[in-house]
Each structure stands twice: as C-alpha cells, then as structure tokens.
C-alpha cells in the first residue's frame, strides 16, 4: 500500500483553534482517509497568527523534516485570515502565495489551495484575496477549493465564532470544512492515485 504524506500549512484555523474536541479540520480529513483504507500521514502545520509571508519562510524547513519518506507527498495551503486581520498589503500576500505554489511544484509535491474563511456578508477584501488565490492557482494548474461554493456551512462557522472569540469557530464548523475538503474531487483523485 502506498505511503501517502500530506502537510497542511496554515494558521490557527488550520491548527483548529476553538475546537473544544481538540481536533481540527485536517485531523478530520485524516480520519476520513484512514476509514476509506488509505495509508495517509497528515502533518498539521498550522501556526497561530502566521501570515502568508511567515508561512512562506518556514515551509521548506517544515516539509523537509516530514517528507524524508513516503511514496507520494502533497501540501495543502490554507491561510489568509491573519493577512486580512493584520491588514497586510494584498500584493504581499499574493506574492507569498504564488511563491509557495511554485516552490511546492518545483519540489515535486502535489499542491492544493484554499482561500481564507468566507464572510457571510461578503467583505470586499476577502473576496479580492479569494479571487486572486483562484487566479494564481489556475495559472499554475493547482487545484483550488473555492469554499464559497463548496458546501461549507458559513452560517454555522460564524455563529460558532461569535460564540467564542469572534474569529475561531467550533467543532461543527471545522467538521463542515473537513467534509467539503473530503468530498472535493481533486483531493479524492490524488488519494486514489488518479492525479
């Protein structure tokens, strides 16, 4: 059986901050893959308060330490909330995003990308970042899960976030994100060795 390894690079929303069960959406993706019979190892490399530029600086060292073995390797990029929260220039975020995708492809890793959390009221800066992430991903032929239309329950996400610290949701929302990711045809094709 193939030894599959995946690094999820991101921020506190990748890490699963706010989930009282101690899980995250990447851990739920792992559970689904194991239940389906895949030999998958998942590394959750979410770091609280990290921006795109910070993630870009640590990506190579983080993955090198974990990808010494394995038959097929992938990197999932999921960030942007801190760039928005800290009002980083969009150009800086996009430059880091582009560099990360280029780097992962040059390393021979499969790459997958997601945007920052979708705001129910459609904030313009979030929309601009999401649209730009999608355009960069398309140019580099990297699968992009546009979570605005992927079945994530954003009403639940923000209701849970408001009940907590205002940004981080709870277990239900992370489960919804994981379910959308697991159902994504691009992810399923990679798991099955079809991509």
N, C-alpha and C positions, 0 to 999 in steps of 0.2 A: 504494500500500500504506500502511495506517495506521502512523503513528509512535507506538509504544507505549512508555511510560516507567514504570518502577517503582522506588521507593525501598524498600529493606529497612532498617528502623530497628530496631536491637537492640544487643546486647552482643558479647562475644568469641565466643560461639557462633554468632552471625550472621556475624561477621567471618571465622570459620573457624580460630581459634587451635587449634593442634595438628595441623593437616593438613599433613603433610610435602610434599604435592604443591603447596602454595601456593594451593590452591583453597578454596572454601567451598561450603556448600550453595546459596546464591543464585547463585554462578557456574555451578553445575551446572544450576540451573533455567534460566538464560540459555542455556546450550549446548543444552539440550533444545528450547527455544522457537525458537532460530535454526535448528536442524536440521529443525524442523517447518515452517519457512518464514515465521515471524513476524518482523516488523521491531521487535524489542524492544531497549531500552536498560535495563540494570539498574545501579542505584547501590547498592553495599553500604555502608551507613552504620552498620555495627557498630562500637562503641567499647568497648574492654576496660574492665571494672569499672563500666560505666554501670548505674545503677538506673533504674527506671521514671520517677522524678521527673526525673532528669538527661536522659533521652531526651525527656520532655515539654518540657523547657526548650529543647532545641535543634532540635526537629522542624520548626518553621516556617522557621527560617533555612536549615536543611539542604535542605529540599524547595524552597523559593523559589529557591535558587541552581541547582537542577537541573530545575525544571519550567517554565522560561521558554518552552519549545517542546514540541510533542508534541500528538497528536490525542486520546489517552486516557491518563490517568495513574492510578496506583494506589500505595498504600502498604501494605507488609506489616509488621506489628508482631510481633516475636519476641523476647521478653525475660522476665525474672523470676528467672533464676538468681542474679543478684547481690543482688536483694532478699531472696531466701532465705538466701544465704550471709552477707550482712551483717546479717541479722535485722531488716530494715526492717519496720515495722508493716504488716500486711496492708491496713489501711484506706488507708494512704498509697499503696501500690502500686495498689490498685483505683481510687483517685481519679485517679491519673495515667493509668491505662489507659483509664478512661471518658473523661477529657478528650481523650486522643489520638484515640480513635474519633470523638468528637463533632466535634473540630476537622477531621479528615480529611473527614468527610462534609460539613461546612459549606463546605469548600474545593472540593467537587465531585469529590473523588478517590474512586475505588473503594478500599475498605479490606478487608484480610484480617488475621486474627489467629491466633496460635499461642500455646500455653502454654509454660512453662519445661520443660526436659527431664524426662521421666518417670523416676522412680526405680524400679528393678526391684522393690524391696521395698515400694513404695507409701507413702512418707513422708507423714504427715498434713498437714503444712504445704504440700507440693507439691500434694497432692490438693485442698486447700481453695482454693489460688490458681487451679488449673486449672478447678475447678468454677465459681468466681466469674467468671473470664475468660469462660467459656462462657455464663454467665447474662447478663453485660453485653453480650456480642456478640449474643446472641439478642434482647435488648430493643431494640438499635439496628439489628437486621437486617444485621449484619456477618457474613460467612462466617467460621466458626471451625473450624479443623482440630484436632480433638481427637486429638493424636498418640498417646494411649494406645491407640487402636484403629485407627490409620491405616496400619499396616504398617511403621512404623519399627522397626528391629531394635535394641531397647534392650539386649538382652544383649550384642550387639556393641559398642554405644555405650559401655557402662560397662566392658567388658573393655578396650577401647582407651583409655578414660580412665584406668583403673587402671594401665595400662602406661606412661602418660605422667605428667601432673601431678595426676591424680586427678579432674579436672573436664572437661578438654577432650579429646574423642575424636580419632580419626584419620580418614584419608580414607574408609575403608569406612563408618563411621557417618554422616559427612556425605553420602556418596552415598546412603545409605539414607533420610536425611531428605529429600534432594532428590527422590528417586524418589516418596516419599509425597506431597510437595507437587505434583509434576508430574502425578501421577495424580488429584489432587483435582478433582472435577467443577466446583467453584466457580471454581477457577483456570482450568481449560480453557474454561469458558463465557466468562470475561472475555477471555481471549486471543483467542477466536474472535468477540468482539463480540456474544455472545448474552446477556450480563448487564449 
